[in-house]
């Protein structure tokens, strides 16, 4: 019984992970740069793996005085050096 429920959870996780990847591929409008420092967080920059999606809208980012409010991510260095 325990093994069966473990398999069910792994199937759900795989399904959710595939759905997320599918959604990201369909959305080509991502601005892949940090909304605080402006550095690129695209694949191959060294910042891709640890980038953090910023789920706030642009108006909220502007109210928070982010220098690059159109960026859809925060790089790991800016996230660690919050003021």
N, C-alpha and C positions, 0 to 999 in steps of 0.2 A: 504494500500500500504506500509506503513512504517513497519507494523508487518511482512508482507511477505518478505521484503528485510532483515529484522533482522533474520528471520529463514534461509534464504539463506546463510547469513554470518556465522551463527552458524554451518550449515552443512559443509561449506567449512573448517571452523576451525577444526571441528571434524575429517574430512577426512585428513587434513594435520597433525594433531596430531597423528592419527593412522598410517599414513605413516611413520612418524618420529620414532615412537615406533617400528614399523616393521623393519625399517632399522637398528636401534640400536640392535635389537635381532639377526638379521642376521650377524652382524659384531661382531664376538667373539674375534677380535684382539685388542680390546681397552686396553691400558695400564692405568689402573685406579689408577694412583698416580700423585701427583703434580710434574710438571717438574721443579719446583724451589727449593722445600724443600725435596721432595722425600716421603712425607707422603701419605698413602693410602687414597683415596677418594671413596672407595667402599661403598656400602650400609651397614649400621650398624656402620660406623666409626664416625658418627657425622659430617662429612664433605661432605657427599653425596649430600645433598639438595642444598648447595650453591656452589658446584664445577662449574668451568667455563671451557668449552671446549676450548682448544688452537688449532686453525685451521691452525697454521703455520706448515710447514714441519720440519723434524728433522734438516736439514741443517741450516734453519733460526734460530731455537732454539739454535744450537751450536754457530752460529755467534753472538747471543745475550748473550752468556756465561751462559746459564742455566745449573745448576749442573746436572740435570737429563733430558736430552733432549728427551728421549724416552717416557716420561710421556705425556699423551694426555690431561691433565687437569691442571688447576691452582686452588689451594685451596683458599678459601675466605680470609684466613689470609694473604697469600702471595700477593693476589690481593690488599688488603687494605694497605699493607706495602710496596708498590712499592718504589724503591729508584731512 
